[in-house]
Amino acid sequence: MSKPGIIRPEIRYLLYFGVFWVVLLAAAAHLFGSWDSRKANPNQQLVSHTRGSATEIELQANRQGHYLANGTINNQKVTFILDTGATTVSVSEAIAQKAGLIPRHPSMARTAAGTVRVWSTTIQELRLGDITFNNVPGTINPAMDPDMVLLGMSVLGQLNFSQQSGVLTLSQE
């Protein structure tokens, strides 16, 4: 007969074994989550290089062949997806609110999701690595994924870019 308040050795073993597996599975889930997010956006830590008078950034394509990069809008951290088919930088309503963007004039825009109502705005500061843009024309799109920003030609048109073997080099003179 066991004494009250004392756990039998076989029960203690099962508890330790269970805790071990819970900790192991939690660590594996964390590591897999980090690996998966790096695969979705391999450009989470941008490194800028200076060549002569130009600042360059190299972006790796993700597994779908898209170029994503972390940056900021008005010091608010965002993830950009480069979109040469977008006229301007297009920001979700959630990010626009966090970044303090002011909706101006409404208009209609054709997107992959169909025709949607958007609002024009001006982004005071947009940063991609060491490349900075000021007073960038943009739109606020309430129909967008709340965590995504399309980096359109209002920024990309100010950059030189070249692509080779899944690497996109952006440079600003």
C-alpha positions as CSV (number, residue, x, y, z in Angstrom):
1,M,0.0,0.0,0.0
2,S,1.4,3.4,-1.0
3,K,1.4,6.4,1.3
4,P,-0.9,9.4,0.6
5,G,0.9,12.1,-1.4
6,I,3.6,9.9,-2.8
7,I,3.5,9.0,-6.5
8,R,4.3,5.4,-7.3
9,P,7.5,5.0,-9.4
10,E,5.7,3.6,-12.5
11,I,3.2,6.5,-12.5
12,R,6.1,9.0,-12.1
13,Y,7.9,7.4,-15.0
14,L,4.7,7.8,-17.2
15,L,4.4,11.4,-16.2
16,Y,8.1,12.1,-17.1
17,F,7.7,10.2,-20.3
18,G,4.6,12.2,-21.3
19,V,6.2,15.6,-20.4
20,F,9.3,14.6,-22.4
21,W,7.2,13.9,-25.5
22,V,5.1,17.1,-25.1
23,V,8.3,19.2,-24.9
24,L,9.8,17.3,-27.9
25,L,6.8,17.8,-30.0
26,A,6.5,21.5,-29.1
27,A,10.1,22.1,-30.0
28,A,9.7,20.2,-33.3
29,A,6.5,22.3,-34.1
30,H,8.5,25.5,-33.4
31,L,11.4,24.5,-35.6
32,F,9.1,23.4,-38.4
33,G,7.2,26.7,-38.2
34,S,10.4,28.7,-38.5
35,W,11.6,26.6,-41.4
36,D,8.2,26.9,-43.2
37,S,8.1,30.7,-42.8
38,R,11.7,30.9,-44.2
39,K,10.5,28.9,-47.2
40,A,7.5,31.1,-47.7
41,N,9.6,34.3,-47.4
42,P,13.3,33.6,-47.7
43,N,14.0,37.3,-47.5
44,Q,13.2,38.0,-43.9
45,Q,16.5,39.7,-43.1
46,L,17.4,41.9,-46.1
47,V,21.1,42.7,-46.6
48,S,21.9,45.8,-48.6
49,H,25.2,46.2,-50.5
50,T,26.7,49.4,-51.9
51,R,28.3,49.2,-55.4
52,G,29.6,52.6,-56.5
53,S,26.7,55.0,-56.0
54,A,24.0,52.3,-56.0
55,T,22.4,50.5,-53.1
56,E,21.6,46.8,-54.0
57,I,19.4,44.2,-52.4
58,E,19.2,40.6,-53.6
59,L,16.0,38.7,-53.2
60,Q,15.6,34.9,-53.4
61,A,12.3,33.6,-55.0
62,N,10.1,31.6,-52.6
63,R,9.0,28.0,-53.5
64,Q,6.1,29.4,-55.6
65,G,8.5,31.6,-57.5
66,H,7.4,34.9,-55.9
67,Y,9.6,37.5,-54.4
68,L,8.6,38.5,-50.9
69,A,10.6,40.8,-48.6
70,N,10.2,42.3,-45.2
71,G,10.3,46.0,-44.9
72,T,8.5,48.9,-43.3
73,I,5.8,51.4,-44.1
74,N,6.0,54.4,-41.7
75,N,8.1,52.3,-39.4
76,Q,5.4,49.6,-39.3
77,K,6.9,46.2,-40.2
78,V,5.3,44.6,-43.3
79,T,5.9,41.8,-45.8
80,F,6.0,43.0,-49.4
81,I,5.2,40.9,-52.4
82,L,6.7,42.4,-55.5
83,D,4.1,42.8,-58.2
84,T,5.1,44.5,-61.5
85,G,1.4,44.3,-62.6
86,A,0.3,46.6,-59.8
87,T,0.4,50.3,-60.6
88,T,1.0,51.5,-57.1
89,V,1.8,50.1,-53.7
90,S,-1.4,48.4,-52.4
91,V,-1.9,48.1,-48.7
92,S,-4.5,46.1,-46.8
93,E,-6.9,48.1,-44.6
94,A,-5.4,46.6,-41.4
95,I,-1.9,47.6,-42.3
96,A,-3.0,51.1,-43.4
97,Q,-4.6,51.7,-40.0
98,K,-1.4,50.5,-38.2
99,A,0.8,52.6,-40.4
100,G,-1.3,55.7,-40.0
101,L,-2.2,55.9,-43.7
102,I,-5.0,58.3,-44.5
103,P,-7.6,57.2,-47.1
104,R,-8.2,60.0,-49.7
105,H,-10.2,59.5,-52.9
106,P,-12.2,56.3,-53.6
107,S,-11.9,54.6,-57.0
108,M,-12.3,51.1,-58.5
109,A,-9.4,48.8,-59.2
110,R,-9.2,45.5,-61.1
111,T,-7.5,42.8,-59.0
112,A,-7.0,39.1,-59.1
113,A,-10.1,38.9,-56.9
114,G,-12.2,41.0,-59.3
115,T,-13.1,44.7,-59.3
116,V,-12.9,46.3,-55.8
117,R,-13.2,49.7,-54.3
118,V,-9.9,51.2,-53.1
119,W,-8.8,54.5,-51.6
120,S,-5.8,56.5,-52.7
121,T,-3.2,57.4,-50.1
122,T,0.3,58.6,-49.7
123,I,2.9,56.6,-47.9
124,Q,5.3,59.0,-46.1
125,E,8.1,56.5,-45.8
126,L,8.6,53.0,-47.3
127,R,11.8,51.1,-46.5
128,L,13.2,48.0,-48.2
129,G,16.5,47.2,-46.6
130,D,18.6,50.3,-46.9
131,I,16.5,51.6,-49.8
132,T,14.1,54.3,-48.7
133,F,11.2,56.0,-50.6
134,N,9.3,59.1,-49.5
135,N,5.8,60.2,-50.4
136,V,4.9,57.1,-52.3
137,P,1.5,57.0,-54.1
138,G,-0.5,54.0,-52.9
139,T,-3.9,52.5,-52.4
140,I,-5.7,51.0,-49.5
141,N,-7.5,47.9,-50.5
142,P,-10.0,46.5,-47.9
143,A,-10.4,43.3,-49.8
144,M,-6.6,42.3,-49.5
145,D,-5.1,39.7,-47.2
146,P,-4.7,41.7,-43.9
147,D,-0.9,40.9,-43.7
148,M,0.2,41.6,-47.2
149,V,1.4,44.6,-49.2
150,L,1.8,44.6,-53.0
151,L,4.9,46.5,-53.9
152,G,3.8,48.0,-57.3
153,M,5.4,50.1,-59.9
154,S,5.1,53.4,-57.9
155,V,8.2,52.0,-56.2
156,L,9.6,49.3,-58.5
157,G,9.6,51.9,-61.4
158,Q,12.2,53.8,-59.4
159,L,14.5,50.8,-59.2
160,N,16.7,49.0,-61.6
161,F,16.1,45.3,-61.4
162,S,17.5,42.1,-62.9
163,Q,16.7,38.5,-62.4
164,Q,18.9,35.5,-62.8
165,S,18.6,31.9,-61.5
166,G,15.8,32.7,-59.0
167,V,17.6,35.8,-57.6
168,L,16.2,39.3,-58.2
169,T,18.6,42.1,-57.7
170,L,17.1,45.5,-56.9
171,S,19.3,48.6,-57.1
172,Q,18.7,52.3,-56.5
173,E,21.1,54.9,-57.8
